[in-house]
Amino acid sequence: MGMVEGKVGLVTGAGMGIGREIACLMAEEGAKVVVADFNTEAGEATVQRIREAGGEAVFVHGDVSDEAQVQATIQKALDSFGRLDIACNSAALSRGSGPIHLYERSVFDQTLEMCLTNTWLCMKYEIPAMLASGGGAIVNISSNASLRGQAFNTAYAAAKAGVNTLTQSAATEYGHQGIRINAVSPGVIRTPGVEKYFKEQPDMAKQLEKQSLMNRLGEPREIAEAVVFLLSDRASFITGQILSVDGGGSVKK
C-alpha cells in the first residue's frame, strides 16, 4: 500500500522538473493527482506519464498568481475527484537577478507575486477544501536561498523566506483543525533549468556540486521523496517545519 493511497492530491508547477517528479511519485504512492501548470504541453505530458504508469491524473491549465485561476484549479480537483486531501505548492518563477540598486521594481514585484503571493493564494483555496473533508496536508516548496540570503538574487531569496514564515504561520492556525503544513527547502537540484544553465556556464557545474557535503547535485526525485513523505500519514506529527533537502549544503562551512 502506498504512502498516500486513496488520497486526492494537487501539485502546482507540475509540468516539469521538481513539480513533475512530485506529481509522479504522488501517483506511484497511490494518490489521484491534479496536475496544475501554465504550460499546457508540459502539464499534459506529466499526466500522460502518470497514466502510462497506471496512475490516475487530470490536468488543469492555470496561472497560480491569478486568484480566479487558483480558485478554478481547486474547483477542478473537487469536480474531478470529490475532495482534496494533500497539496504541494511547487510553482515558482524568478524574473531576474542583479544588485539591489539596479533592480527594477516591476521585476521585484513579479518575483514576489510568482514565488510568495501565489503560494498564499493556493493555500487560501486549498485549506477550505481540506477542512471540508476533515483535514489534510500541504507542503510548500521553498529554497535554501531563503535560509541565509543570496547575493544578486535578493527578490527570490526574500520571497522564499516569506514562504517559510507563511508556512509556519499557517501551520499554527490550522494544526488544531487537522491540517499539517510544512515546507521543503531544496539545495541545488538537477532540473531542466539548471541543466540549461550548465550548458551556458559549464564551469559552474563543479562549483555548485561543491556546495553540498556530498559533492554532487540533488535529483528532482530526491525532493519528491521528502515531499510525499511529509504529505503522508507517516509524518502525522510533523507540522510547521522547514526541511532542507540539500546534501548538507545548509550546514556546510
N, C-alpha and C positions, 0 to 999 in steps of 0.2 A: 504493500500500500504506500502511495506517495506521500510526501510531506504535506502537500496541500490538496490531497484527494477530496474531490467533491465540492471544492470551493470555486467561487467566481472571482476572477482577478482582472485587473486593469493595469496595463503598462503604457505610460506615455513615452514618446520618443522611441517607440519600439521598432522603427523601420530599419535600424542598423546598429552596429556596434554593441555597446553595453546593453542598451534597451532591448535589442533583438535577442540577445542571449538570455536576458531575464525572462522575457516572454516565452521563449522556447523551453527553458528549464521549468518554468511555472507549469507549462502544459505537460512536460515529461513527468512532473511530480503530481499530476492528477487534476489540475485546475482547468476550468473553461476560461479562455482568455480573450479579453477585449484588447486588441492591438490598436493603439492610437498614434497617429503621426501626421504631420502636414505634407509629407512626401507619400503620395498615394502609391506609386510604383513600389517603393521600398516597403511600405507597410503591408501591401498585399503579398509581397514576396515572403515576409515573415509569416503571414497567415498560411501561405502555401507550404512553407517548411514545416509548420506545426501540423497541418493536416496530413502531409505526406508521412509524418512520423506517427500518425494515429491519434493525434490530439484534436481538440475542438477549439476553434477560434473564429472571431469575426474582426473585420477591420472597420475603423471609423476614421474618416479624414477630419482633422481638426487642428487648429492653432490654439494651444492651451494658454496663450497670453491673451486670448479674447474670451471674455466671460460667457457670452452666449454660446460659443463653440464648446467651452468646457461643460456647460450645462447640458448641451446636446450629446456630448460624449458619454456622460454619466447616464443620461436617459437611454442611450443606445445599449449600454450594459444591462439596464433594468429591462428594457424591451426584449433583449435577446435571451437573457438568462434568468430574469426574475428578481435578481438581487445583486448586491456587491459585497464581497467578504474581505478581499485583500486588494491592495493597490501599491504600485511603485511609481513614483513621480520622477521619471528619469529625464524628461525633455529639458534641454538647456541649450543655449546658443550665445556665445560671447561674440560681441560685434567688433572688437578691436583691442589694440594694445598700444602702449606708449607711456611716456612720462605724464604725470598728472597735469602739469601746466600746459601741455599741448592737447590734452584730451578734449574732444568735442562733447558738449553737454548732451547732444542728441544720441551719441554713441553710448555714453554712460547710462542714460535713461533706458535705452533699448536693452542693454545688457541686464540691468536690474529687472526690467519687465520680463525678459525671457529666461532668467535664471532664478529669480526670487518671487516676483509677483505671480508668475504662472504657477509656481508650487503652492502658493497660498490659495489661488483660485481653485486649483484641483482639490485641495483639502476642503475648501468651503462647500463643495458639492459631493465629494466622496463621503464625508463624515455623516451627513444626514441619511444617505443611502445605507451606510453601515449601521447607524443607530436603529433604522427601521427593521433591520434583520437581526438585531440583538448584539451587535459588536463587530469587530474586525481588526485589521492590522494594516498599517501604512508604513512604507519605507520611502524616504526621500533620498535622492542621490545628491550628495554634497561633493566636496573636493578637498584634497589636502592643502590646496591654495588657501582655504578658509582658516587653517589652523595657526599659521604664523605669517600670513601675508605673502604676497608675491610681487616683486618689483615689476613695473611696467604692465601689470595685469590687475590693476587695482579694482576696476569695476567688477570683474569676475570674482576676485577674491572676496570683496566686500559683499557681493550678492550671495555667495555660498556661505559666508559667515552668517548672513541673515537666515539662510536655510537652516543652519544649525540651531539658532535661537528660536526660530519658528517651530522647529521640530520639538524642542524641549518644552516650549511654552504650550503647544497643543497637547503634548503628552500629559502635562499636569491638568489640563482642562478635561480630558476625556478618558483618562485611565480608569476612573471610578465608574465610567459608563461602558466599559468593556472594549475600548478601542486602544490598542497599543500603537505608538508612533515612534519610530526610530529613524536614523539616517545612516547611510553607508558613505564613507569618505574615501574614494579611490586615490591611489597614487598614480603613477604614470602607467597607463594601460595601452596595450597594442590594439587600438581601434583603427578603423579606416582613416580617420582624420590624422592620427599620429603617424600612420604609415605614409600618408601623403607628405606630411611634414618632413619625414626622414628622407624621402626622395629629393626634396628641395634642399635639405640641410643634412647631408649624410653624416657629418661629424657629430651631430647632436645625439645620435642613437647611443653611442658609447657613454657619453656624458650623462644621459638620462638613466641609463642602466645602473650607473654608479650611485644614483640617488637612493636605491634600495639596498638594504643589508644583504639581500640575496643576489645582488649584481645582475639583475635581469628585470625586464618589464613584466607587468602583470598581464594576464589574459582576460578578455571580457567574461569568459565563463567563470573565472575566479570571483569576480564581483557578483555574478548571478548566484553563485552558491551561497554567498553570505546573505544576499537579499532574500532569497527564497527561504532560507533558514529562519531569518527574522520574521518573515510573514507567516511561518508555520506555527503550529501549536507547540512545537519543541522549544520555542522561545517564549513560552507563555508568561514568564515572569520578567521579561525584558522590555522596558519601555523608557523613552526619554534619553536614549543613548546615541552617541556618535561613534560608529565603528570604523576605524581606519583599516582599509584593506590595501596595503601598500608595500608589502615585503619589508616592513620595519623602517620605511623611509621617514616617518614622522618622528622617530626616536633616534635616528642616526645623527651623530655629532659632526 
